[in-house]
């Protein structure tokens, strides 16, 4: 089986196996990430449910707090009413004076201060018993009460008025302290610390941060940055609304944890690293393979030159003997040409593996000499056409090696035409250098094979090693620093090879 086809099959098989491994790894990793995301989402939803339940407790406590506050306010109003009735003798809606006295005496929790119309303190109740005679203390308490609640005016006697001020009781303040502590605990412990994800707790308008966790402050330290961050979190997960009562609804924005984000991008990092090492491995193996091929080339070439040396010397001796025997001069001359050609071929093989000496050569003359030699040794049904400019073009060449390139290309063209057709060789002088085109009228090359025809072992013939064009590429590109490639080709329309050389 063709060596090149075997190599191609191995490459395709290995590429297919690598592709399947990559797909399987990607599928498994993606599935693993999705499972972790689902589990994390369930945890977040469970946490959010706990947050909502605690928020309900906070709401209930706040409602209770408001009821107590309202009850104390009503106590203060009732105390003011009782004071007014007591001043009027209790003859209004309260016919029983003892009831009025009972109301006045049973207010043991709500601090109150009674003043005249000019806010001169008349009496006080439920303040600090050790300071209730201290005028400075009483005035400070009065100012505090003024800032908290508006006074209740009492008609005292003959259109004289008094004012009753009050503030929250100590019991009420204790409950408020508990409520504030509960609310703070709700925000810090439940909203922030309990969630192992980036989270932001905002107000109803979503323009103010109440608390945040696992997010750098620099990311949200301005209204614009906050808006962008909230939009980003909203795209990740739907915000959780927390109802705190009285129309107060705050929001919790959160994103997947850092672990999930790392796992999300892990397959790409993994494939990148694997791909990087595969590329390095491929380059190293290709370099090693190329070095091995070079050694095979050199060894084969040297051995061929060595094997040709002995029979070539013998042929030269026989040629001189025939000349001395008076054999037809024309026959002897042709034999001398062939012996000279064999000597040139031996020289070519001996130069493979070592850097040849390039000398300035007349390209027109080299092409003419190679074509003249080929015309005499190929079928008469093959027509050679040589198109060259009138100007003589020069460049640095190793003539024996470059003639080998010309012969290989032309022999491949003859085989492609089955020994019948036209071969046109054209030399161009262009700014980029020298172009030499070899156009035949053969079977053509598929476009998919434009590059593979230069691979060692590639051949379409039943006989042959597939080394001709590979050797041409080596001579042109490595030794002469030029280029050789298929310019164009078509099925049964022939092929054009182009050689590009630097102009000297």
N, C-alpha and C positions, 0 to 999 in steps of 0.2 A: 504493500500500500504506500502511496505517496507520503513522504516524511512530513511535508508541509501540511497536508490534510490531517494527518494524525495529530500534529501539534495544534492545529486549529480546533480540532474536536476536544482535545484536552483543555484548551483555554476556555472554550464554551462551556464544557462540563464543570470546570472549577468556578467559572463566573456564575453559572446557574446555582451551584451549591452555595456559594457565598451569598448570592441574592436571597436564597431561601433561608439561610441562617439569619441574615439581617431582618427579613420580614418576620420570622418567628420571634426573634428577640424583641423587635419593636412591638409586635402584637402582645407578647407577654408583659413587657414593661408598661405599655399603655393600659392594659387590663388591670395590672397591679395598682397603677396610679388612680384609676377610676374607683377601684374598690376602697382605697384609702380615702379618697375624696368623699365617697358615699358615707363611710364610717365617721369621718370627721364632721360631715354635714349633720348626721344624726346626733352627734355629741353637741354640736352648736345649737341645734333645734331643742335638745333636751335642756341645755343651759339656758336658752332663751325662754323656755317654758318656766324654768325655776325663777328667772328674772321677772317674768310677768306675774307669777304668783306672789313673789315678794313685793312687787310693785302694787299689787292688789292690797297686800297687808299695809303697805305705806299709805295707800289711799284711804283705807279704812281708819287707820290711826289719825290721819289728817282730818277726816270727817268727825271723828270722836273729839279731836282737839278743838275743832270749830264749834262743836256743840257745847263743850265745856266753856269755851270762850263766850259764846252767846249766853250761856246760863249765868256767868259772872256779870256780864253786862246787864242782864235783867235784874240781877241782885242789886246792882248799883242803882238802877232806875227805881226799883221798889224801895230801896233805902231813901232815895231822894224824895219819893212820894210820901213815905212815912214821916220824914222830917218835916215836909211841908204841912202835912195834916196835923202833926203834933204842934206845930207853931200856930195853927188856926184852931186849936182846941179839939181836933178830931171830930168836927161836926159835919164833915162833908159826906162822902160815900161810906166812910168807916164810922159807924155809930158806936163801936166798942173801942174806947181808948186803950184798953189793955192789949188789943191786937196790934195797935201802932207801936206801943212800947216793946212788944214781943219782937216785931220786925226789926226795930232799932237795936235791940239787945242781941239778937241772934246772928247779926252780921259779924262773924268772927274771922272771916277769911279775906274779904275784899278790902284793901286799903283805901280809905277815903279821907278827904280834907274838905271841911266846910269853911267858906270864906264869905265876906260881904261882897257887895257889888264892886268894890275897889280892890278885890283880891287880898284883903287883910284876913289872915287866918283867924277863924273863930274857934274851931275845934278840929280834932282828927281822930281817926279810929283805925286799929289794926296795923299801925306802924310799929317800928322798933320801940318797945316799952322803955328801953334805957335812954332813948334819945327824943322821946315825944315832947320834951320840954325845951329842946334845943332849937332855937329859932333858925339858926343856919341850916340845920338838918331839915327842918320843916319846909323852909323855903326851897331847898334843893328838891325835896320830894314833890312840892307843888309844881315846880318847873318841869319835872319829869312827867307828871300827870298831864300837864297842859300839852306836852308833845305827843301824848298817846291818844287821848280821847277828848272830845269836846265836853264842856261842863254842862251840868243840868241846872237850870235856874229855878229857884224856889221863891214863890211869893210868901214873904215872911209875915209882915205886919204892916197894915195901912200902906199898901203898895211898896213896901220895902222889900228888896230882893236879896237873896243869897245865892251863892254858887256852890255846887257840889262837884268835886273832882275825884276821879278814881283811877286806879291802875290794876293790872293783873295781879292775882294773888300768888303767893309763893307756891301753892299747889299747882296752879296753872303754869307757872314758870318751870317747875320741875318736869311737868308733862311735856312742855315745849322742848326742854333740853333733851328728854328721851327721844322725842320725835326727830329733832335735828340730828341726834346721834344715829338714829335708825336710818334716816335718809342718807347721811354721809356713808354709813356702812353699806347701804344699798348701792351707792354709786361706786365706791372704791373696791369693795369686796366682790360684789356680784357682777357689776357691769364691767369692771376693768380686770381684776385679778383672777376671777373665776374662768375667764375665757382665754384659752391658750392660742389666740389668734389676734392679728392687728385689729383694734377696735377704736371707734370714736363715738362718744355719747354727746349728742347735741340738743339744743333747745328746739322748740316747735318750729321756728322759722329756719332752722338749720344754718344759722349764721353765727352761732356762738358755741364754743366747745365747753361742755360741762366737765368732761374728763376724757382721757384717752390712754391707751395702753399699747405697747409694742409697736409704736409709731414714733419716729423721730420728730421732735418739735419743729425742726427746721422745715419739715415737709408741709406744715400746716400753720406757719406763723404769720400768715397774711390772709385776708378774705379771699383773694384770688387763688392762692395755693389751697386753701381749705375747700373751696368750691371744686377745684380740679380733683382733689383727693377724694371728696365725697362722691363725685361722679364716677371715679375709678372704682371705689368700693361698691357703689350701686350696681355697676356692671358685673361685679363678681357675685354679689348676693343681694337679695331684696332686703332693704332696711327693716329692722324690727321696731314697731311702735310701742311705746310704754305709756299707758294712761295713768296719770297721777291725780286725776280728779280736777274739778272746776275748769274743764276745758283745756287742761294742761296735758299735752301729748308730746313727749320727747322721743328721740329716735336713736337707735343703735345701728351704726354702720360697721360692717366687719368684712374681712377678706380671708381667703384660705391661709393656713399656717405656712410658715417658712419651709417646713418639711415637705408639704405638698408641692409648693412652688419648685423646690429643688428636684423632687421626683418628676415633676412635669417636664423639666428640661433635661433630666438625666439621660434619656435615650439619645438625644441629639449630641450631648457631650460624649456619651459612650461611643456612638457611631463615628464621631469626629476623631476620637483617639484611635479607635480601631482602624479607621480609614487612613489616618496618618501613618500608623505602623505598617499597614498593608502597602502603602505607597513606598515607604522606605524599603520594605522587604522586596517589593517588585523591582525597585531600582537596583538593589544590591544583587539580586539573583540575575537580573538582566545584564548587569555589568560583568558578573562572574561568567554567565553564559557567553557573552560576547568575547570575553577574554579567552575562554576555552575555544570558541570558534576561530578566533585569530590564531591560536596555537595550531589548530588543525589545518587552517589555511597555509600557514607558514611551513609546517612540517610536510604537508602534501606537495607544496610547490618546490621546496628544496629537494625532496626525494625525487620528484618528477624530473627536475633539472639534472640531478645526478644520474638517473637512469637513462636519460637521453644522451648524456655526454659520450658514453662508450660507442653506441651504434653510430652516432653522428661523426665521430672521428674515423670510424671504419668506412662510412659512406664517402667522406672526403677523400680517403685514400683510394677507394674503388673508382671514384670519379677521375682522379689523376691517371689511374691505370688505363681506363677506357680511352682517355684522351691520347695516351701514348700508343694505344693499339690502333689508332686511326679510325675510331668510331665517328659516325656523322657528327659534325660540329654542332649542329642545331640541337641534336639530342643531348649532347654533353652539356650545352649551354643551359637547356631547360632543367637538366638534373642539378647543375650548379645553382640555379635559382631556387630549386626546392631545398637543396642542402643549406643554402643561405637562409631560407625561410625557417628551416628547422633550428638553425643556430639562433635566429632571432627569437623563436618561441622558447628555446632553452634559456636565453637571456632574460626573457620576460618572467619565467617561473623563478629564476634565481633572485629576481628583485622583489618578489613578494615577501613581505615581512620586514623589509628594510626601507627606509625613506629614500626614494629614488632622487637622482639629481635632475632638477628641471633646468632646461636651457631654452633660450629664446629661439623659437622655431617659426618657420614660414608655414602658417596653417594651411594656406592654399596648396602648397606643395605636398604637405603630409596627407591631405585629403585626396589629392590626385594620385599619389603613389599607392595608397590603400585601395582605391577604387580600381586602378589598373590591375593590381594583383588579383582582386576578387573577380574581375570580369573574365579572366582566363581560367578560373577554377570553379565557376558556377555555370549553371545551365544557360544555353544560348537563348532560352525563352525568358530569361530575366533581363530586363532593360534598365541600365543605370543612367540616371540623369544627374549631373553635377552642376549646380548653379552657384556661382561665386562672383563677388564684386570685382571690378577691374583693379581696385586697389589691393595691394598685397598686405595681408593682416598678419601681425606677429603676436605671439604670446609665449609664456613659459610652459614647456611641455617635456614629458619623457616620451620621446617618439615611439619606442617599442611598446610601451604600455598603452599609449593612446591609440596606436594602430590596432591593438588587441581589442579595445572598446569598439572601434569602427567595425572590425570583422565580426564580433559577437552580435552587434545590433543587426548588421546586414544578413548574417546567417539565420538569425531568428526570423527576419522578414522573409527570406527565401522559403523557410519551412512553413511560415504562415500562409504563403501564396502557393504552396504545393509545387514549388519550382517554376512558376509561371506568373509573370506580372511585372510591375514597374517599381523601382526604388528611386526616390528623388532625394538627393542630399543638397541642402541649401545652407549657405553660410551668410550670416547677417552681421553687419557692424552697427551696433546700437550704443547709446550712451552708457547703458549698464554694463556693457562688455561685448562678448562675442556669442551669438546664438548659432548653433548647428542643429538643423532639423533633419530627421530621417523619416521620410514618409513612404509607406508601402501600400499596396493594394490588396492586402491579405484579409484574413477573416475578422480581424478586429479583436478588441479586448473589452470585456464588460467593465463598466465604470467602477464596480465594487472591487475590481482586481487591479486598479491603477497602481496602488502601492504594493500590493502583495506580489506582483510579478518580480519585484526586486528581492524577495525573501529567498534565502538559501533553501533549496529543495523544491521550490515551486516550478512545476513544468506541466505542460499539456501534451507532451510527446510520450510515446511508449518507451522510448529509449532516452537516456540522458539523466544527469543528476540534478538539473535545475540550478546550475551554478553560474551560467553565463552572464545574465543580467545582474546577479548579485556581485559578481566580479567587476562588471562595468561600474556599478554604483560605488564600489570601494575605490577603484582607480580614480574616478572623476572627483568624488567628494572628499576622500581622505588624502589622496596623493596630490591632486591638482586644485583642491579647495574650490571646486565648482559645484554644479548641480546637474542632476539628470532626472527626468520625470516624463510621464506620459502626458503630452500636451493635449491630445484629443484622440478619440477612437470611436468607431461605430461598427455595429454588426455588419459584416461583409462590405464594409466601406473603407477598411484599412486603418492603420494606426500611425500616429506621428509621435516620435520620441524627440525630446529637445535636450540638448546639452548647453549649459551656460558656463562660459569661462571668462575670467578676468582678462581684459585687454592690456597688453604691455605697451 
